[in-house]
Structure formats: C-alpha cells, structure tokens
C-alpha cells in the first residue's frame, strides 16, 4: 500500500527545514509499511484571519503529500488556542479574539484548505473539544510539566524579558496548550512552519510525559512574497503577507493569480516550485537545466502559473488565465471584461484623481494624483502626466493604472 521508505522520504523532505528526528521518521514509515497502518499526521491552524494565501498552502501541500502517500491527515482547528493568541514571533502580546470571531474565520479557513487537502481523507478536529473541558487540576498538572526557564528559551520571550516588555501568564500557557493537542490526538507527526518549532517540540516533550510515543516534528519554510529577490545566492525579502501586499490569495481570480506568478523574480520562481509544485524533483531539475541553457524564464513561470491556477480553480481556468494574460499584459490589449462607473461631477469637469479613486483604481485622490504625475495612468490608451487633468461631462473614458499590475475601468462622467 505504501511506497518504499526512501521514496517517501525523498518527497516528504523536499522543502522541509527541521526534522525531529529523521531516523525516527524512517523507522515509523517502515513500521507503517510492514503493518499497513497509516501514520497519523497533524497540522494545526489558529483561525485568526478569514482568508489564506499560498504561503499557508506550503504547509497544506506538505500534508497533502502525506495523504497521497496513504497516511491519515488531521486538520486541527485551534479554536481555543486562537482565543489565547500564539506569541510566536511577536514582540508584544497578540490581541485577544472572541469565540465568534474565531469561528467565523474557521469556516472560511477550512473551506479554503480543502482546495489543497483531500476532504474525503481528512479528519477535522477542534481543540475546544478537550481544552474547553480541562479542569483546574488538569491544567495545573499540565503546567507542572514545564518550567519558566524552558519558556524563556524562546527568542521572542527572551527578548521581551530582557527589554522589560510584559509577558503575560496566558502566553506561557500557549505552547503547553498546543502541545496538549498532540497528547489528546496521539498523532505520530506534527507539521508546522519554522516559526512553530518551539511549540512543536513542546508537544513532543509533553507526549512522553503523558505516556505517549513522542511525535516527530517536521517544519516547512515561511514562503517569501512575490517581491523577493535572489542576492548572492540567498533569497531576500519579507515573508508573504497581505500587510506587505506581496501575496497570492487562495481565492483570488485566476487572472490575478497568474499575473502575480509572472511577476515573481526569474531566480526566485524555483523556490515556489520546490515548496508548492506537485512536479517531481526530476521534473524541476530539468526545468532548472533548461533555464541555465537559455529557456525563457517567462515560459518557466507560466508553467508554474498554470499549475497553481489549475490546482486552486480548474485546468480550464488556468488556460483562460494564461490566454487573457498574454492578451492584456503581453500584447498590451484591453481585457474583455472591465467594470464601468457612472460618476457625478460637482463642476463642469471631473478631476482625474477623483475618478481614479471613485472607480477603485487607487485608494485615495492623493495616490491618484501622484500616480498620474509619475506616468502611471492612461486615459483612452494615452498616458497623462498632468496631476490636474480633467474629464469632461457626458463622455466615457477608459482609464488604466499601473504597468505590471494593470487595472482598468470605464468611467462615464454624467452630463
């Protein structure tokens, strides 16, 4: 039922950062082959936001690999722990969330996760099942299995302690509560991002103290955003996030996804292949060789773009997105569907910056004026540079902003 251990390890370790402990993982995989028993693989998510981007998909894709190899996946919704707040990587305490906020995010979070995971083969659990009912005596017992000095080994806690910034007692509880999830589920492996390594190892330690076989830990990288660069052989850039505006959203439309892939640096695209593609190591190596011998990097990025869109939407959507991209962004054509707006003018004309803002092409009139003056705006396919440019009443205009990230709108100024 299962591939050989070496075949499984080659796939599972691709893109992995930490493996605790590799020899145990090989041993456990061999046991599962001999007994025909799938390993129990857990990944937990605190639903603090309602939407996912492909940075989150890195971990989900690793779990899907375990599924495809025949192992049992447990998607743990951290309903209780999300209300506590994970202090990982934070210089201050996280804002506390209500249960209603967490449950609303959990609904969309799990729906989007199943764009990657096989829902039929996924067990969904919530840690509120056991943490809501934990007794004070059980909580004291849990706290007695760790020390304050161990918690201060975390870089974020240590930094806050040294600089006199507060560490609240419930924050010390978070790693223990997350670790107790592994005790409750008795899983074989826990997956997480590199920022979760401390918490995952706490879980491994707690399992042995509660008489369970300690879980193995496997971490995946935090994916850099679409604006990352390769400098001196090292990928440099902020991690993917909405706040940095360098993300590809799981629910974004196919054309937007494909366009954002095509904007990734030519030397960074293989990072995305290695962490997100379902292509084999051999197939990726061939693409690297082809690039080294002169293959157009745009063709390579298009291969990944088609795969990503097909995975999150459909094959037909991927093909349509590529065709539309070539029309709009490669041949400077206008897209087939453009939103239209009827705008009122308070005077005889309408200021271009107000039109851009009202059509949603910029966030403010100030941004619109700057973009015009920087040469980033076209009116009826002609670039304008006058920040005070006026649109006449009774006319319809085609507005376009941006170069790589082009956005269009038809604007009619009411007579």
Kinemage of the C-alpha trace (Angstrom):
@kinemage 1
@onewidth
@group {chain A} dominant
@subgroup {mainchain}
@vectorlist {calphas} color= white
{ca unk a 1} P 0.000 0.000 0.000
{ca unk a 2} L 2.863 2.406 0.712
{ca unk a 3} L 5.882 3.376 -1.421
{ca unk a 4} L 9.338 2.486 -0.130
{ca unk a 5} L 10.704 4.484 2.768
{ca unk a 6} L 13.357 6.084 0.565
{ca unk a 7} L 10.705 7.173 -1.956
{ca unk a 8} L 8.549 8.646 0.787
{ca unk a 9} L 11.471 10.432 2.424
{ca unk a 10} L 12.572 11.976 -0.882
{ca unk a 11} L 9.131 13.535 -1.303
{ca unk a 12} L 8.459 14.491 2.311
{ca unk a 13} L 11.848 16.122 2.911
{ca unk a 14} L 11.671 18.293 -0.204
{ca unk a 15} L 11.350 21.832 1.085
{ca unk a 16} L 11.424 20.719 4.743
{ca unk a 17} L 13.596 22.645 7.193
{ca unk a 18} L 13.590 20.850 10.559
{ca unk a 19} L 13.036 17.112 11.033
{ca unk a 20} L 12.972 15.791 14.596
{ca unk a 21} L 14.103 13.108 14.346
{ca unk a 22} L 14.946 11.810 10.848
{ca unk a 23} L 15.914 8.323 11.997
{ca unk a 24} L 12.625 8.037 13.914
{ca unk a 25} L 10.666 9.150 10.861
{ca unk a 26} L 12.323 6.481 8.722
{ca unk a 27} L 11.640 3.903 11.441
{ca unk a 28} L 7.989 4.914 11.764
{ca unk a 29} L 7.477 4.861 7.978
{ca unk a 30} L 8.956 1.372 7.823
{ca unk a 31} L 6.624 0.236 10.603
{ca unk a 32} L 3.610 1.595 8.762
{ca unk a 33} L 4.644 -0.266 5.592
{ca unk a 34} L 5.008 -3.539 7.450
{ca unk a 35} L 1.741 -3.237 9.372
{ca unk a 36} L -0.270 -1.440 6.708
{ca unk a 37} L -1.179 1.198 9.294
{ca unk a 38} L -1.110 4.834 8.127
{ca unk a 39} L 0.726 7.374 10.240
{ca unk a 40} L -1.408 9.996 11.976
{ca unk a 41} L -0.227 13.368 10.664
{ca unk a 42} L -1.466 16.560 12.306
{ca unk a 43} L -1.290 20.190 11.304
{ca unk a 44} L -2.938 22.797 13.486
{ca unk a 45} L -4.186 26.215 12.412
{ca unk a 46} L -5.367 29.056 14.598
{ca unk a 47} L -8.072 30.755 12.507
{ca unk a 48} L -7.156 34.355 13.323
{ca unk a 49} L -7.916 35.611 9.791
{ca unk a 50} L -10.632 34.510 7.356
{ca unk a 51} L -8.514 34.069 4.216
{ca unk a 52} L -5.473 32.064 3.159
{ca unk a 53} L -2.660 32.882 0.753
{ca unk a 54} L -0.256 30.470 -0.927
{ca unk a 55} L 2.230 30.948 1.905
{ca unk a 56} L -0.250 28.941 4.009
{ca unk a 57} L -0.518 26.435 1.164
{ca unk a 58} L 3.117 25.375 1.685
{ca unk a 59} L 2.156 23.543 4.881
{ca unk a 60} L -1.132 22.256 3.453
{ca unk a 61} L 0.713 20.931 0.410
{ca unk a 62} L 3.091 19.024 2.690
{ca unk a 63} L 0.114 17.472 4.466
{ca unk a 64} L -1.395 16.574 1.082
{ca unk a 65} L 1.826 14.742 0.244
{ca unk a 66} L 1.330 12.588 3.335
{ca unk a 67} L -2.262 11.955 2.222
{ca unk a 68} L -1.194 10.981 -1.268
{ca unk a 69} L 1.281 8.522 0.238
{ca unk a 70} L -1.584 6.866 2.116
{ca unk a 71} L -1.269 8.431 5.571
{ca unk a 72} L -4.049 9.843 7.762
{ca unk a 73} L -4.343 13.640 7.922
{ca unk a 74} L -5.788 15.540 10.883
{ca unk a 75} L -6.627 19.183 10.283
{ca unk a 76} L -6.793 20.693 13.745
{ca unk a 77} L -8.711 23.933 14.111
{ca unk a 78} L -7.215 25.821 17.033
{ca unk a 79} L -10.480 27.340 18.200
{ca unk a 80} L -9.405 27.511 21.837
{ca unk a 81} L -5.752 28.433 21.241
{ca unk a 82} L -6.732 31.202 18.789
{ca unk a 83} L -8.520 32.916 21.664
{ca unk a 84} L -5.345 32.656 23.761
{ca unk a 85} L -3.103 34.018 20.993
{ca unk a 86} L 0.135 32.487 19.732
{ca unk a 87} L 3.060 34.660 20.900
{ca unk a 88} L 5.440 33.125 18.320
{ca unk a 89} L 7.499 35.806 16.624
{ca unk a 90} L 5.733 38.655 18.405
{ca unk a 91} L 7.421 41.451 20.319
{ca unk a 92} L 4.154 42.217 22.124
{ca unk a 93} L 1.117 40.242 23.211
{ca unk a 94} L -1.384 39.414 20.465
{ca unk a 95} L -4.850 40.982 20.622
{ca unk a 96} L -7.390 38.624 22.153
{ca unk a 97} L -10.104 37.287 19.829
{ca unk a 98} L -13.665 36.327 20.701
{ca unk a 99} L -15.036 32.851 20.033
{ca unk a 100} L -17.433 34.245 17.419
{ca unk a 101} L -14.552 35.902 15.558
{ca unk a 102} L -12.572 32.675 15.622
{ca unk a 103} L -15.479 30.527 14.437
{ca unk a 104} L -16.246 32.890 11.556
{ca unk a 105} L -12.634 32.677 10.376
{ca unk a 106} L -12.539 28.913 10.906
{ca unk a 107} L -15.415 28.394 8.477
{ca unk a 108} L -13.725 30.084 5.531
{ca unk a 109} L -10.310 28.785 6.583
{ca unk a 110} L -11.328 25.139 6.347
{ca unk a 111} L -13.261 25.678 3.115
{ca unk a 112} L -10.166 27.149 1.514
{ca unk a 113} L -7.897 24.446 2.969
{ca unk a 114} L -9.819 21.836 1.004
{ca unk a 115} L -8.632 23.415 -2.214
{ca unk a 116} L -5.403 21.581 -1.315
{ca unk a 117} L -6.337 18.740 1.026
{ca unk a 118} L -8.437 15.728 0.060
{ca unk a 119} L -11.541 16.369 2.124
{ca unk a 120} L -12.632 12.721 1.971
{ca unk a 121} L -9.391 11.677 3.646
{ca unk a 122} L -9.151 14.484 6.212
{ca unk a 123} L -10.225 14.318 9.837
{ca unk a 124} L -11.250 17.749 11.121
{ca unk a 125} L -10.963 18.371 14.851
{ca unk a 126} L -11.199 21.407 17.101
{ca unk a 127} L -9.078 21.686 20.213
{ca unk a 128} L -12.027 23.200 22.051
{ca unk a 129} L -13.232 19.565 22.314
{ca unk a 130} L -10.743 18.909 25.115
{ca unk a 131} L -9.458 22.344 26.147
{ca unk a 132} L -12.935 23.721 26.882
{ca unk a 133} L -13.416 20.986 29.456
{ca unk a 134} L -9.966 20.880 31.011
{ca unk a 135} L -10.226 21.108 34.815
{ca unk a 136} L -8.133 23.398 37.016
{ca unk a 137} L -6.339 20.384 38.489
{ca unk a 138} L -5.542 19.062 34.999
{ca unk a 139} L -4.297 22.482 33.946
{ca unk a 140} L -2.004 22.662 36.993
{ca unk a 141} L -0.706 19.195 36.129
{ca unk a 142} L -0.014 20.381 32.581
{ca unk a 143} L 1.828 23.481 33.804
{ca unk a 144} L 3.901 21.356 36.181
{ca unk a 145} L 5.414 19.527 33.202
{ca unk a 146} L 7.371 22.583 32.027
{ca unk a 147} L 9.444 25.362 33.567
{ca unk a 148} L 9.618 29.119 33.187
{ca unk a 149} L 13.281 28.811 32.185
{ca unk a 150} L 12.249 26.493 29.329
{ca unk a 151} L 9.729 29.067 28.114
{ca unk a 152} L 12.374 31.780 28.232
{ca unk a 153} L 14.443 29.761 25.773
{ca unk a 154} L 12.099 31.132 23.114
{ca unk a 155} L 13.733 34.066 21.361
{ca unk a 156} L 10.626 36.246 21.459
{ca unk a 157} L 10.039 35.671 25.192
{ca unk a 158} L 13.734 36.152 25.982
{ca unk a 159} L 13.879 39.436 24.041
{ca unk a 160} L 10.790 40.798 25.776
{ca unk a 161} L 12.101 39.746 29.203
{ca unk a 162} L 15.474 41.402 28.626
{ca unk a 163} L 13.920 44.674 27.445
{ca unk a 164} L 11.288 44.803 30.176
{ca unk a 165} L 8.302 44.344 27.888
{ca unk a 166} L 5.466 42.417 29.525
{ca unk a 167} L 4.968 38.682 29.134
{ca unk a 168} L 1.509 37.673 30.261
{ca unk a 169} L 0.930 34.374 32.006
{ca unk a 170} L -1.575 33.165 29.408
{ca unk a 171} L 1.198 33.483 26.788
{ca unk a 172} L 3.304 30.950 28.687
{ca unk a 173} L 0.299 28.661 28.527
{ca unk a 174} L 0.043 28.739 24.744
{ca unk a 175} L 2.868 26.279 23.917
{ca unk a 176} L 1.573 23.908 26.602
{ca unk a 177} L -1.984 24.016 25.261
{ca unk a 178} L -0.778 23.432 21.713
{ca unk a 179} L 1.401 20.603 22.940
{ca unk a 180} L -1.538 19.079 24.781
{ca unk a 181} L -3.368 18.862 21.443
{ca unk a 182} L -0.830 16.230 20.419
{ca unk a 183} L -1.419 14.345 23.660
{ca unk a 184} L -5.185 14.362 23.029
{ca unk a 185} L -4.883 13.256 19.397
{ca unk a 186} L -1.948 10.855 19.910
{ca unk a 187} L -0.556 11.691 16.476
{ca unk a 188} L 2.674 10.363 15.015
{ca unk a 189} L 3.824 13.537 13.272
{ca unk a 190} L 3.072 17.221 13.636
{ca unk a 191} L 3.700 19.677 10.808
{ca unk a 192} L 4.236 23.412 11.216
{ca unk a 193} L 6.070 26.440 9.920
{ca unk a 194} L 9.586 27.172 11.106
{ca unk a 195} L 8.177 29.784 13.489
{ca unk a 196} L 6.336 26.966 15.273
{ca unk a 197} L 9.359 24.776 16.033
{ca unk a 198} L 9.449 25.592 19.761
{ca unk a 199} L 5.733 24.826 20.186
{ca unk a 200} L 6.009 21.577 18.215
{ca unk a 201} L 8.927 20.375 20.319
{ca unk a 202} L 6.971 21.178 23.495
{ca unk a 203} L 4.298 18.839 22.145
{ca unk a 204} L 6.894 16.142 21.539
{ca unk a 205} L 8.163 16.525 25.104
{ca unk a 206} L 4.681 16.509 26.654
{ca unk a 207} L 3.647 13.337 24.840
{ca unk a 208} L 6.429 11.357 26.505
{ca unk a 209} L 5.486 12.827 29.905
{ca unk a 210} L 1.880 11.699 29.391
{ca unk a 211} L 2.954 8.192 28.404
{ca unk a 212} L 2.512 8.644 24.650
{ca unk a 213} L 5.031 7.808 21.989
{ca unk a 214} L 6.649 11.185 21.180
{ca unk a 215} L 5.581 12.764 17.936
{ca unk a 216} L 8.033 13.539 15.181
{ca unk a 217} L 8.234 17.140 14.043
{ca unk a 218} L 8.607 18.431 10.503
{ca unk a 219} L 8.686 22.131 9.683
{ca unk a 220} L 8.258 23.946 6.379
{ca unk a 221} L 9.670 27.363 5.440
{ca unk a 222} L 7.815 30.642 5.607
{ca unk a 223} L 7.393 31.465 1.920
{ca unk a 224} L 8.839 34.757 0.756
{ca unk a 225} L 6.489 37.134 -1.030
{ca unk a 226} L 6.182 37.770 -4.750
{ca unk a 227} L 8.596 40.718 -4.432
{ca unk a 228} L 11.528 38.635 -3.132
{ca unk a 229} L 14.907 38.736 -4.887
{ca unk a 230} L 17.943 36.460 -5.108
{ca unk a 231} L 21.040 38.178 -3.757
{ca unk a 232} L 24.392 36.380 -3.549
{ca unk a 233} L 22.630 33.047 -3.830
{ca unk a 234} L 20.187 33.825 -0.990
{ca unk a 235} L 16.507 34.683 -1.357
{ca unk a 236} L 15.907 38.036 0.314
{ca unk a 237} L 12.536 39.559 1.094
{ca unk a 238} L 9.654 39.742 3.527
{ca unk a 239} L 7.525 36.672 4.082
{ca unk a 240} L 4.295 36.541 2.132
{ca unk a 241} L 1.536 38.520 3.814
{ca unk a 242} L -1.423 40.709 2.994
{ca unk a 243} L 0.007 43.561 5.028
{ca unk a 244} L 3.129 43.591 2.811
{ca unk a 245} L 0.954 43.332 -0.336
{ca unk a 246} L 3.208 40.596 -1.713
{ca unk a 247} L 0.764 37.710 -1.579
{ca unk a 248} L -1.207 35.427 -3.877
{ca unk a 249} L -4.592 34.798 -2.297
{ca unk a 250} L -6.102 31.319 -2.402
{ca unk a 251} L -9.464 32.742 -3.505
{ca unk a 252} L -8.184 35.370 -5.942
{ca unk a 253} L -9.449 35.179 -9.509
{ca unk a 254} L -7.412 33.090 -11.985
{ca unk a 255} L -6.049 36.033 -13.981
{ca unk a 256} L -4.811 37.816 -10.854
{ca unk a 257} L -3.120 34.616 -9.631
{ca unk a 258} L -1.429 34.026 -12.974
{ca unk a 259} L -0.332 37.655 -13.278
{ca unk a 260} L 1.214 37.642 -9.797
{ca unk a 261} L 3.151 34.457 -10.604
{ca unk a 262} L 4.526 36.095 -13.738
{ca unk a 263} L 5.809 38.979 -11.581
{ca unk a 264} L 7.934 36.674 -9.397
{ca unk a 265} L 11.664 37.159 -9.904
{ca unk a 266} L 13.148 34.809 -12.514
{ca unk a 267} L 15.605 33.395 -9.962
{ca unk a 268} L 13.028 33.008 -7.178
{ca unk a 269} L 10.419 31.014 -9.105
{ca unk a 270} L 12.112 27.694 -8.309
{ca unk a 271} L 11.547 28.365 -4.603
{ca unk a 272} L 7.832 28.291 -5.440
{ca unk a 273} L 8.251 25.125 -7.493
{ca unk a 274} L 10.036 23.339 -4.665
{ca unk a 275} L 7.542 24.339 -1.989
{ca unk a 276} L 4.250 24.310 -3.892
{ca unk a 277} L 4.519 22.319 -7.115
{ca unk a 278} L 3.369 18.733 -7.472
{ca unk a 279} L 6.068 18.121 -10.062
{ca unk a 280} L 8.748 15.615 -9.179
{ca unk a 281} L 12.280 16.556 -8.160
{ca unk a 282} L 13.464 15.280 -11.539
{ca unk a 283} L 10.992 17.454 -13.452
{ca unk a 284} L 12.062 20.538 -11.515
{ca unk a 285} L 15.735 19.727 -12.085
{ca unk a 286} L 15.066 19.533 -15.824
{ca unk a 287} L 13.451 22.991 -15.767
{ca unk a 288} L 16.471 24.399 -13.910
{ca unk a 289} L 18.790 22.926 -16.527
{ca unk a 290} L 16.665 24.308 -19.353
{ca unk a 291} L 16.777 27.775 -17.790
{ca unk a 292} L 20.553 27.531 -17.443
{ca unk a 293} L 20.751 26.745 -21.169
{ca unk a 294} L 18.644 29.723 -22.154
{ca unk a 295} L 14.983 28.774 -21.811
{ca unk a 296} L 12.870 31.913 -21.453
{ca unk a 297} L 12.145 32.387 -17.710
{ca unk a 298} L 8.665 33.587 -18.626
{ca unk a 299} L 7.880 30.153 -20.038
{ca unk a 300} L 9.035 28.537 -16.803
{ca unk a 301} L 6.951 30.907 -14.688
{ca unk a 302} L 3.952 30.240 -16.932
{ca unk a 303} L 4.325 26.505 -16.233
{ca unk a 304} L 4.053 27.173 -12.503
{ca unk a 305} L 1.269 29.707 -13.016
{ca unk a 306} L -0.840 27.192 -14.938
{ca unk a 307} L -0.272 24.544 -12.272
{ca unk a 308} L -1.189 26.860 -9.399
{ca unk a 309} L -4.360 28.189 -11.049
{ca unk a 310} L -5.435 24.684 -12.083
{ca unk a 311} L -4.925 23.451 -8.533
{ca unk a 312} L -6.894 26.259 -6.908
{ca unk a 313} L -9.511 26.702 -9.663
{ca unk a 314} L -9.503 24.366 -12.683
{ca unk a 315} L -7.480 23.445 -15.757
{ca unk a 316} L -9.863 25.408 -17.973
{ca unk a 317} L -9.452 28.465 -15.730
{ca unk a 318} L -5.661 28.131 -15.942
{ca unk a 319} L -5.701 28.049 -19.730
{ca unk a 320} L -8.090 31.003 -19.907
{ca unk a 321} L -5.977 32.999 -17.438
{ca unk a 322} L -2.822 32.435 -19.459
{ca unk a 323} L -4.551 33.454 -22.685
{ca unk a 324} L -6.011 36.568 -21.054
{ca unk a 325} L -2.620 37.438 -19.564
{ca unk a 326} L -0.977 37.256 -22.958
{ca unk a 327} L -3.659 39.493 -24.436
{ca unk a 328} L -3.674 42.054 -21.661
{ca unk a 329} L -0.139 42.115 -20.309
{ca unk a 330} L 1.990 40.755 -23.126
{ca unk a 331} L 0.323 42.360 -26.125
{ca unk a 332} L -0.964 45.486 -24.308
{ca unk a 333} L -4.569 44.581 -25.137
{ca unk a 334} L -7.602 45.571 -23.128
{ca unk a 335} L -9.300 42.766 -21.116
{ca unk a 336} L -12.677 41.518 -22.224
{ca unk a 337} L -14.477 42.444 -19.009
{ca unk a 338} L -13.910 45.870 -17.479
{ca unk a 339} L -16.021 47.406 -14.687
{ca unk a 340} L -17.988 50.527 -15.614
{ca unk a 341} L -18.818 53.517 -13.408
{ca unk a 342} L -21.144 56.476 -13.826
{ca unk a 343} L -19.699 59.383 -11.870
{ca unk a 344} L -21.121 62.768 -10.945
{ca unk a 345} L -19.092 65.966 -11.292
{ca unk a 346} L -19.671 68.877 -8.938
{ca unk a 347} L -18.388 71.323 -11.552
{ca unk a 348} L -18.069 71.400 -15.333
{ca unk a 349} L -15.400 68.685 -15.242
{ca unk a 350} L -14.231 65.800 -13.021
{ca unk a 351} L -10.693 65.698 -11.641
{ca unk a 352} L -8.807 62.606 -12.834
{ca unk a 353} L -7.667 61.750 -9.295
{ca unk a 354} L -11.284 61.720 -8.073
{ca unk a 355} L -12.287 59.474 -10.974
{ca unk a 356} L -9.494 57.014 -10.216
{ca unk a 357} L -10.462 56.909 -6.537
{ca unk a 358} L -14.195 56.541 -7.228
{ca unk a 359} L -13.518 53.685 -9.657
{ca unk a 360} L -11.443 51.854 -7.028
{ca unk a 361} L -8.237 52.045 -9.061
{ca unk a 362} L -6.422 53.891 -6.247
{ca unk a 363} L -7.026 54.197 -2.520
{ca unk a 364} L -7.163 57.990 -2.393
{ca unk a 365} L -7.131 61.096 -4.565
{ca unk a 366} L -3.644 61.845 -3.265
{ca unk a 367} L -2.383 58.492 -4.522
{ca unk a 368} L -4.187 59.063 -7.823
{ca unk a 369} L -2.556 62.463 -8.350
{ca unk a 370} L 0.917 61.052 -7.600
{ca unk a 371} L 0.367 58.127 -9.942
{ca unk a 372} L -0.670 60.451 -12.774
{ca unk a 373} L 2.374 62.671 -12.248
{ca unk a 374} L 4.625 59.592 -12.222
{ca unk a 375} L 3.291 58.490 -15.613
{ca unk a 376} L 1.354 55.501 -14.312
{ca unk a 377} L -2.063 56.419 -15.735
{ca unk a 378} L -3.525 56.202 -19.232
{ca unk a 379} L -6.767 57.816 -20.429
{ca unk a 380} L -8.142 56.231 -23.594
{ca unk a 381} L -4.808 54.460 -24.180
{ca unk a 382} L -2.818 57.725 -23.928
{ca unk a 383} L -0.536 58.387 -20.946
{ca unk a 384} L -1.269 61.567 -18.994
{ca unk a 385} L 1.169 63.342 -16.664
{ca unk a 386} L -0.845 66.366 -15.567
{ca unk a 387} L -1.927 65.862 -11.965
{ca unk a 388} L -4.821 68.302 -12.528
{ca unk a 389} L -6.125 66.580 -15.691
{ca unk a 390} L -9.907 66.956 -16.047
{ca unk a 391} L -12.547 64.639 -17.542
{ca unk a 392} L -15.422 66.267 -19.415
{ca unk a 393} L -19.106 65.792 -18.649
{ca unk a 394} L -21.058 63.468 -20.938
{ca unk a 395} L -18.017 61.478 -22.095
{ca unk a 396} L -16.939 57.901 -21.475
{ca unk a 397} L -13.266 57.205 -20.757
{ca unk a 398} L -11.122 54.093 -20.494
{ca unk a 399} L -8.808 54.502 -17.500
{ca unk a 400} L -5.788 52.311 -16.871
{ca unk a 401} L -3.352 52.417 -13.945
{ca unk a 402} L -0.109 50.560 -13.381
{ca unk a 403} L 2.301 48.793 -15.675
{ca unk a 404} L 2.860 45.249 -14.448
{ca unk a 405} L -0.173 45.306 -12.202
{ca unk a 406} L -2.556 46.851 -14.723
{ca unk a 407} L -6.089 47.707 -13.706
{ca unk a 408} L -8.800 49.096 -15.946
{ca unk a 409} L -12.137 50.858 -15.580
{ca unk a 410} L -14.631 52.577 -17.859
{ca unk a 411} L -15.747 55.890 -16.396
{ca unk a 412} L -18.645 57.946 -17.720
{ca unk a 413} L -18.958 61.473 -16.381
{ca unk a 414} L -22.653 62.272 -16.043
{ca unk a 415} L -23.853 65.170 -18.274
